[in-house]
Amino acid sequence: MHKTQKVNAIGSAEAARILHIDRSTLTRWAAARKIIPIFTADGDTGAMFFDPADVAALLALTAPVDSTSPQVESTGVSSVSGGA
């Protein structure tokens, strides 16, 4: 009897949604090794599954910085000053 191991993985559609990109872009990024799937299914489609931590790390690297939004400092006080 084989034991199955539960793997924490997300599919390409969810990974693309989290990264705010199209699935075709995610496929290109995987081919370029910008993100590496932890599992690729057999078959015609070769569905890819990704480690959620890898997706989060890539999101942190690719997320645009919005200079107009307040930045929270370690003290919890907003660095944006304004008259009140």
Sequence and secondary structure as in RCSB ss.txt:
>XXXX:A:sequence
MHKTQKVNAIGSAEAARILHIDRSTLTRWAAARKIIPIFTADGDTGAMFFDPADVAALLALTAPVDSTSPQVEST
GVSSVSGGA
>XXXX:A:secstr
         EEHHHHHHHHTS HHHHHHHHHTTSS  SEE SSSS  EEE HHHHHHHHHHHS   TTS  B TT
S BS     
